[in-house]
Amino acid sequence: MNQTRVTAVYLVETPYSLEKAAASIAGEQSTGTFTAVPGETDALKALHGAVVESIEPLEEVDAPSLPGAKTPPNHDGKYRRGVVKVSFPLHNFGPSIPNLMSAVAGNLYELQELSGLRLLDLELPDAFAARYPGPKFGIEGTRKLTGVYDRPILGTIVKPSVGLSMEELSALVERLALAGMDFIKDDELNANPPYAPLEGKVKAVMAAVERAADRTGKKLMYAFNITGDYDELQRGHDLVVAAGGNCVMVSILSVGLSGLTALNRYSEVPIHGHRNQWGMLTRSPLLGIEFTAYQKLCRLAGADHLHVNGLQSKFYESDASVVRSIEACTAPMFGGYATMPVVSSAQWAGTAPATYAATRTVDVMHLAGGGMLAHPDGPASGFESMKLGWEAAVQGIPLEQYAAKHPALQRAIEKYGKG
């Protein structure tokens, strides 16, 4: 890797040649504009200009993926796609995530020469690792805090997402903690609402967590949603830590990567990174950003856990895409920076075999809301069924066969396995 440059990889669609589109990207995001200007000397461009490193042609299509693209004179009606690599001098913006984003994304998505653009990946020099220490806990630290090894960390989400009184929430958390849960998180819809201020929620939840721990000897991890403005992040974090809490959660796209970075600087507990709103950045295949690139930025900024959706989920994302996301979170980066992938969305015991078969890892957090809470025999059986699902998966035993000897798993299949 070139330690003096950042390389961005793009999927491009254009009514022009790929070479012209690539040159437009490089010029727009460094020294150029739509016309030559005084001062844009060859020496300046040599020192500060972005460089097209490679172009890999792909297919041609007959219609633009995005509106607003202009066409050249005598356009042949074809829109060309390709993978384009562009490198940027690090000294143009330095090891700064906000200014990196201005360089590699910036106004690119508005260029009329492009009828499609997607940021696929980023290659970052070590200067970013020196500036951003990454997650403080990650997979190993989360396992140490939960005491869970050799299997996924299993948990659930508070449901109903909103509307519970503090008394109802406390009773629910205690019941779930006594059921054996490793982890519980607030829903992304519930942070510090007027009807249930965070201070009261922390007090009610931690009282329940401690009561359950006194009985079971196990203190579960509860991720309090502290999403808010910068000053609210620190107040929320400090409330949780002072009460004996062991995890905070933020909606990353709400607080921004700079908000996540700021929280990571003083955080004393793992940061659970939720990616709600992600679909608007990625659902169109010729627009936005690939998770492979995005998760690198989240890891740099300090996310200890990062949502990746789930296999066989209720969302649009393909299983193959989810698997790539899980693998991306644990791929080597600067020699460390491992983040716990959080598998969620319509999950239950029956999704464990497919998840393990596709990833061959137990280093995931597997969350099930209805898939545990709505188990016919209650959440304790729901939690047990999830463990059994993973046992079957790791041992290579068909789920139905394993369920014949384990009633909790059999009942889960009867409830959730009917399609």
N, C-alpha and C positions, 0 to 999 in steps of 0.2 A: 504494500500500500504506500502511495506517495504521502509522506507526512506533511507536505506543505500545501496539499490540495484536498478538497472535498469532491467526491464523485457522486453525482446523482444519476439514477437510471430511470428513464421515462418510457412509457408506452405512448406512442405518438400516432395520431391520425391527422392527415392533412390532404387538402386538394392540390397542394403543390408537390414538389419533389421532397423526399425525406431530407435531402441535403439542405434545401432552402429552409425547411421547418427547423432543423437542428441549428442552423446558423442564426435563425431568428431567436430561438431560445437562448443561445449563448450570448448574443448581443444584447437582448432586452434585459437580461439579468446580470449584466456586468457593465461594460463601457459604452454600449451602443444605445441608440434610440431610433426613431423611424427615419431620421436623416442625419447626415454628418454634421457635427457641431465643432466650432473652434475649440481647440485644446485636445481633441481626440486624436492625438498623435500616434504614430506607429510605436513609439517607445512606451507611451502610456498603455496602449492596448497589449503590448507584449508583457507588461508587468501586471496588469489588472484584468485583462480579458479572460472570459471563460473560453474553454477549448472543447470542441467536439472530439471526443476520444474514439467513438465507434458508432456505426449505424448498422443495424441488422434488419434488413427488409423482411416484412411478414406478408400478409395477404392484402388484397385490394377489395374494397366494397363499393357498392353503387350509390350509397346514401350516407350523408354525414351523421355521426352519432350525436352531435351537439348542434344547437341552433347558432346562428350568428357568424358562421365562417364565410369569408369571401372567397371567390374563386378567381383564378387567373384568367386572362384573355384566352379564348379558344380552349377552355377547359374540356378535357376528354370525358368528364363525367365520373372519373374514378377518384376514390379517396384511399390514399396509401397509408398503410400501417407499418410500424417498425419499432424496434427497441433502440433507443438513443442514449448513449452515455455522454454526459457533459461534466467536465471538471472545473472547479472554481478555485481561485487562489485563496487560501485560508486567510491571508493578510487583508483581504477585502472586508471581512466581517469578524474575524477572530473566533475563538471557541465560545460562541454565544448561541444558545438554542434559538432565542427570538430572532436574532439577525440571520442565523442560518436559514430559518424558514422564509425570511424575506428574499433570500438569495435563490433558494432552490424551488420555491413555489411562487411567492410574490404575485406579480401581475400576469404570470404565464397563462393562467387559465382563461384569460380574457383576450388573448391574441387572436386576431381574425385569421391568421395563417393556419390555425389549428382547429380541426373539427372534433378532436378528442385528445385528452392528455391525462395521464395517470402517473404519479410518482411511485415507482415500483420498489426502489431500494436506495439506501445511502451508504457510502463508504466514508467513514469518519477517521481522521487522524487522531493519534494519541493525545493531542492537546485537549480534546474534549474530555477525556478521562481525567486529566489533571485538573480541569475546571469543575467537573461534575462527578462527585464521588459515587453516584449510583445508589441503589437500595442498601439500607443498613442491615436488613434482616434477610430478605429473599427466602429461598426455599429452606435453607438450613436453619436460619433464625426462627422461622415460623414453626418448623418442626420442633425445635427446642422449647419454644413457648407453649406449644400445645401438647408436647409429650407424645406425639404421634409419629411413628416411624414404620417403614416397610409396607405402607399402604397409603392411599390417598387420604388427605384431610377431608372429612365429610361433614357437611353442615347444611344449613337451611337459611331461609330469608323470613323476616317477620312478615306474616300475612294475617289479616288484611294489611296492605301496604300503608294505608293511612286510616286514621279514625279511632284507633284504640286509645282508651284512657290510660293514665299511668298505672292504675291498679290492674287493668286488663293486660297491659304490656308486661308488667312485673310477673303476674301469674303465668303468662305464656312462656316467658323466658325461663322461669324456674322449672316449669313442666318440661320444656325442651332440654334444659341442662340435666335434669334428672333422667331424661331419656337417653343420655349418653352422648349428645351432640359434641363434636369437636369445635364447631364454629357456628356462629349466628351473625348475620349482618342486617343492618337496617336496609330497607328498600331505598332505591335512589330517589323516590318521590318524597321521602320523609327525612328532613335534616333538622331544622330548627324552626318549626312552624309555630305560629301564635297560639294554637290550641294545645301544643305539647312542646314547650321550650326545651332546648337541649339540656339545660341544667337539671330540670326535673326528670328528664328521660335518663340521664346518666345516673342520677341518684336511685331511681326506681330499678333500672336494669342491674346495676352493680350490686344492689342489695339482694336481688334474686340470684345473681351469679354466685355471690359469696355464700348464701344459704345453701345452695345446691352443692357447692364445693365442700362445705363442712360435712355434708352427708355422704358425698361420693369420693372425696379426696381428689377430684379432678376439677380444675378451673378451666372452663371453656374460653375460647377467644370470641369476643364480641366486637364487631366492627361498627363503631358509632359513626354515622354520617355527619361529618362536620362541614360539608360543602357550604361555602359562603365567600364573602369578600376577604381580602388579605387579613385584616384585623380579626375577623371572625374565625379564621382558620386557627390562629394561635390561641385565641380564647377557648375555642372548642377543644383543641388538643390538650391544653393545660387542664381543663375541666376533667377530661377523661383520665389523664395520668394521675391527677390528684386523687381521684376516686378509686384508683387501683385498676383502671382499665388497661387492656393490652393490645388494642388495635383501633385505628381511626380509618375512616373511609372518605374519599372524595370522588366526585364526578369530575374526571380529568378535563373533559371538554368544557365544563362549566367554570372551573377555576383557572384553566389554562396551564400550559407547561411551566410557565414562570411561577404560578401559584403552587404547583406541585414541587418545584425546585425550592421555593421558600419554605414550604412545610417540611421538606426533607432536611433542611439545615438544622432545625431544632427538634425534630421529632424524636421521641424516646421510645416509640412503639412502631410496629409495622404499619405501613400505609397500604390500604386496600384500594386499588385503583379501578374505579368503575368506568366503563367506556360508553355509557348511554349517550345518545346523539351520534354515535359512530356511523350509523347507516347513512346519514346525509353526506358524509365524506367519502363513502366507499361503495354504495350500492350500485351505482352506474359503473359498468366495467370499463368505460372510456372516460372516466372523470374521477378526480379526487386522489386518494392515496391508498396504497396497499398497506395492510397491517404489518407486513415485514419491515417496512420503513418506519411506520408510526410507533411500533413497540420499542424500537431502538431509542427513540426520543423519550418515551415514557420510562424506560429503564435508566437512561442517563439522568433524568430528572428525579428519580428516586422511588418509583413504584415497586413495592415489595410483592404485591399481588396484582394481576392484571386480567381482566375478563376477556374471554376468547369465544364466547358462545358455546354451544354444545352440539354433539352429534345427534342427529334425529330430533332436532329442536323445533320450536314453534316459529323460528325466524327464517328469513329467506336464504340464509347463507348455506352453501353446500357443505357436506361433511368433509370433502377434500380441503376446502378453505379453512375449516376449523382445525383440521389436523396440521396444516401449514402454520397456523397461528400458534398452536401448542408447541410445535417444534421450534418456532422462531423465539419464543420467550426463554427457552432454555439453551439456545445455541450460544457458543462461546462469544463473548464480546469484551474486548479489552482484558481478557484473562479472567473475567468474573462476571459481575452484574447479572447473575441468574435471578429471574423473577418467577414467582409461582403462578402458573397458568390457572385461571379460575374458569372451570367448565360449568355452565349453567344454561337455563332455558329449557323447560319441559323435560327435565331429567328425572330418572328413577332408576331402580336397580337394573332394569333391563337395558339401559344404555351403557352400563359399565363394560360388557364384553366387546362391544364395537369400539369403544374408546380405547381400551387396552390393546385390542388387535391392531388398531391403526397406528398407535403411538409407541407401544411396548414400554410404557413408563407408568409408574405409580406416583411420580412427582407432579401431582395435580391436586387442586382443591376442587372437589366435586360437590356442587350445591344443588339441592332439590327442595323446592318450596312445596308445591302440592304433592310431589313425588315422595315426600316423607310425611308431611302434615296430614294428608288425606288418606294415608294408609288405613285400611279397614279396621286394624287393631290398634290404631293410635301411633303417635310419633316415635315411641320407643321401638315398635316393630318396623316402622318406616326406616329408622336409622339402621336397625339390624339387617333389614333387607338390602340396604345399600352396601353394607360390609360383605354380606353374603354374595351379592352380585359381583363384587370385585374379587372375592376369593375364587369364585367359579371362573372368572375371566383369567386370572393369573395362573390358575391350575389347569386351564384348558378344558374344563368340564362344561358341557352344554348346560345352559341355564335351567332348562326344564328338568334335566337329570339331577342337578344339584338341588333344585327346589323340592324334589320328591322326599328329601330327608330334612328339609328346613321349612317349616310352616310359614315363617314370616316372608320368605322369598316366594313361596307358592301363592300366598294371599296377594302379594304385590303383583305377580303375574296376572292373577285373576282380575285385579283392579285396573291395572295400567296396560296390560299386554294385549288388549283386544283391538288395538288400532285406533 
